[in-house]
Amino acid sequence: LSLIDSPLNYFSPNHRYLFNLIGTQSYSNRPPVSSTAVVQINLQNANVNAPIFQPANQTFSISETAKIGTIFGTVYATDADNDGIIYSMSSSQFSIDSSTGVLQLQQTFQSSPNAQYSVVVTASDDGSSCLPSQAACPLFSTSTTITILVTAVNKRSPQFLNQICGSTVSFYESNPVDANITTITVFDDDRGENGQITISFPSEQSRTTVSGLRNTAYSQFYIQQLLQTSTTRTAILRANISFDYDAP
């Protein structure tokens, strides 16, 4: 007997085969004679397949403010030999449950975490399909790369630099229109859109003081915003009119 269709699988479709073998002897001077024998072939399970991730190369998301132990996903692998599967990963930032494939945050993120992480996850079989009498049981493993996206959270307020808050700025009345009165610099350590800074005067509703008097000085100045550089944005406060020190 020889195998003409491979590979065999202990679990599908069968692991026991029955055959009728017929042996025939022919003669030149009389009719042939034959005998029939029933042959049973039993397959023995062996560890020949590596685990397969279902699916591979997944993408997960987690908030940058997540706490240690936060679960953000699960990887899953199957084994055609019906072996048990052991999961592992190469990361100190994240961890994986070796038996379930559940992904967790191992360490809190730093103030400015990476926008995404690429982590290698490995599924290894435990060789439980090997026979006790088998001297050396081969073990197989498969690796996949998962992508973990860290979603930004707006958790910091913009901060004015150069101690401009509460300070007094002086300029000469001879300064022309569009004169540079002072420079304003603001810093925000949030990432992405959450770190985009706009420097402007208060809204119309907030220009009225507690005593009910409206601040009318805003129209005399305007703010020229410069392009934001990384986490910092600079604006120039300029004169919108010509000033007269003696004017009321």
C-alpha positions in Angstrom: 0.0 0.0 0.0 1.2 3.5 -0.7 -0.2 7.0 -0.1 -1.5 8.6 -3.2 -3.3 11.6 -1.8 -1.6 13.8 0.9 -1.5 15.1 3.5 -3.4 13.0 5.9 -5.2 14.6 8.8 -6.0 12.6 12.0 -9.0 14.8 12.6 -10.4 15.2 9.1 -12.1 13.3 7.5 -11.2 10.0 9.3 -8.5 8.4 11.3 -9.5 4.8 10.6 -9.7 3.3 7.1 -11.0 -0.2 6.1 -10.0 -1.9 2.8 -10.9 -5.1 1.0 -7.8 -6.6 -0.5 -8.3 -9.3 -3.1 -5.5 -11.7 -4.0 -5.9 -13.6 -7.2 -3.8 -16.4 -8.6 -4.2 -17.3 -12.3 -3.5 -20.7 -14.0 -3.1 -21.6 -17.6 -5.1 -24.8 -17.4 -7.8 -23.9 -14.9 -9.9 -21.0 -13.6 -8.2 -18.4 -11.3 -8.7 -18.5 -7.6 -8.9 -15.6 -5.2 -9.1 -14.7 -1.6 -10.3 -11.5 0.1 -8.9 -10.0 3.3 -10.2 -7.0 5.3 -7.4 -4.6 6.2 -7.8 -1.8 8.8 -5.4 1.2 8.9 -5.4 3.3 12.0 -3.8 6.8 11.8 -1.8 7.9 14.8 -1.9 11.6 15.6 1.4 13.4 15.2 2.4 17.0 15.6 3.0 18.1 12.0 1.2 21.5 11.7 2.0 25.0 13.0 -0.6 27.2 14.6 -2.4 29.7 12.3 -3.6 33.1 13.5 -7.2 33.9 12.7 -6.7 36.5 11.3 -3.1 37.6 11.1 -1.7 41.1 11.4 -4.6 42.7 13.3 -4.9 46.3 14.4 -6.0 47.4 17.9 -6.6 50.8 19.6 -6.1 51.9 23.2 -6.4 55.4 24.8 -3.2 57.1 25.9 -4.7 57.6 29.4 -5.5 53.9 29.8 -4.6 52.3 33.2 -2.4 49.3 33.8 -4.4 46.1 33.1 -6.7 47.7 30.5 -7.8 45.0 28.0 -7.8 46.2 24.4 -8.0 43.1 22.3 -7.6 39.4 21.8 -5.5 37.3 19.3 -6.6 33.8 18.3 -4.9 30.9 16.6 -5.9 27.4 15.6 -3.9 24.2 15.3 -4.9 21.4 12.8 -3.3 18.9 15.2 -5.6 20.0 18.0 -2.6 20.9 20.2 -2.9 23.4 23.0 -1.6 26.9 22.0 0.7 29.1 24.1 0.8 32.8 23.3 3.7 35.1 23.9 4.8 38.6 22.8 8.0 40.7 22.6 7.0 43.9 24.4 7.5 45.5 27.9 4.7 48.0 27.2 2.0 45.3 26.7 1.3 41.8 27.9 -0.6 38.8 26.6 -2.4 36.0 28.5 -0.5 32.9 27.5 -3.6 30.7 27.3 -6.3 33.0 26.1 -4.4 35.5 23.9 -6.0 38.5 25.7 -4.0 41.7 25.3 -3.5 44.1 28.2 -1.6 47.3 29.0 1.5 46.4 31.0 2.9 50.0 31.7 1.2 53.4 31.6 2.1 55.5 28.6 4.6 58.3 29.0 3.5 62.0 28.6 4.1 61.8 24.8 3.6 58.1 23.8 4.2 56.8 20.3 1.3 57.2 18.0 1.4 53.4 17.3 3.3 50.3 18.2 4.2 47.3 16.1 4.5 44.2 18.3 5.4 40.6 17.4 3.0 37.9 18.8 3.9 34.2 18.7 1.6 31.2 19.0 3.4 28.0 19.9 1.8 24.5 20.1 2.4 22.4 23.2 3.0 19.1 21.4 0.1 17.4 23.1 -0.7 15.5 19.9 2.6 13.6 20.2 2.4 9.9 21.4 3.9 9.1 24.8 6.2 6.5 23.0 7.5 9.2 20.6 11.1 9.8 21.5 11.3 13.4 20.1 8.2 15.5 19.7 8.6 18.4 17.2 7.1 21.7 18.3 5.9 24.4 16.0 5.2 28.1 16.3 3.9 31.0 14.1 4.4 34.7 14.6 2.4 37.7 13.4 2.8 41.4 13.8 0.0 43.4 15.4 -0.4 47.1 15.3 -1.5 49.0 18.4 -2.8 52.5 17.8 -2.6 54.9 20.8 -5.5 57.4 20.6 -4.8 60.9 21.8 -6.8 62.5 24.6 -7.0 66.2 25.1 -5.8 66.3 28.7 -3.7 69.4 29.0 -4.5 73.2 28.8 -2.4 75.5 26.7 0.2 77.4 28.7 1.5 80.9 28.0 5.2 81.2 28.1 7.6 84.2 28.8 5.5 85.2 31.8 3.2 87.3 29.7 0.1 86.5 31.9 -0.6 89.4 34.3 2.3 91.5 32.9 2.3 95.1 31.6 3.4 95.9 28.1 4.4 99.5 27.1 4.9 101.0 23.7 5.4 104.4 22.2 2.5 106.4 20.8 4.6 107.1 17.8 4.5 103.5 16.7 2.8 103.2 13.4 -0.2 101.1 12.5 0.8 97.4 12.4 3.6 98.0 14.8 4.7 95.0 16.8 3.5 95.5 20.4 4.6 92.2 21.9 5.1 88.6 21.1 2.9 85.9 22.6 4.0 82.3 22.9 1.8 79.4 23.9 2.7 75.7 24.5 0.5 72.6 24.5 1.9 69.1 25.0 -1.1 67.2 23.6 -0.6 65.3 20.4 -2.3 65.7 17.1 -5.4 67.9 16.7 -5.6 68.1 20.5 -2.4 70.1 20.5 -3.4 72.6 17.9 -3.3 76.1 19.4 -5.3 79.2 18.5 -4.4 82.5 20.0 -7.2 85.1 19.9 -9.0 87.7 21.9 -11.9 86.6 24.2 -15.4 86.2 22.6 -17.8 89.1 22.5 -19.7 87.8 25.5 -16.6 87.6 27.8 -15.5 91.2 27.1 -17.8 92.6 29.8 -16.3 93.1 33.3 -18.0 92.2 36.5 -19.0 95.8 37.0 -20.9 95.7 33.6 -18.4 97.8 31.7 -17.5 96.5 28.3 -13.8 96.4 27.4 -13.5 98.3 24.0 -9.8 98.1 23.6 -9.7 94.9 21.5 -10.6 96.7 18.3 -7.4 98.8 18.7 -5.2 95.7 18.3 -5.1 92.6 16.3 -3.3 89.3 16.7 -1.2 87.8 13.9 -0.7 84.1 14.4 2.4 82.4 13.1 2.6 78.8 11.9 2.7 76.4 14.8 6.0 74.6 15.3 5.6 71.2 17.1 4.0 71.9 20.4 4.5 75.7 20.4 2.7 78.6 18.6 3.7 82.2 18.5 1.6 85.2 17.7 2.4 88.9 17.4 0.1 91.5 19.0 0.0 94.5 16.6 -1.5 98.0 16.6 -4.7 98.4 14.6 -4.7 102.2 14.8 -2.5 105.2 15.4 -2.3 106.1 19.1 -2.3 109.5 20.8 -1.2 109.6 24.4 -3.2 112.8 25.1 -6.4 111.5 23.6 -9.2 110.5 26.0 
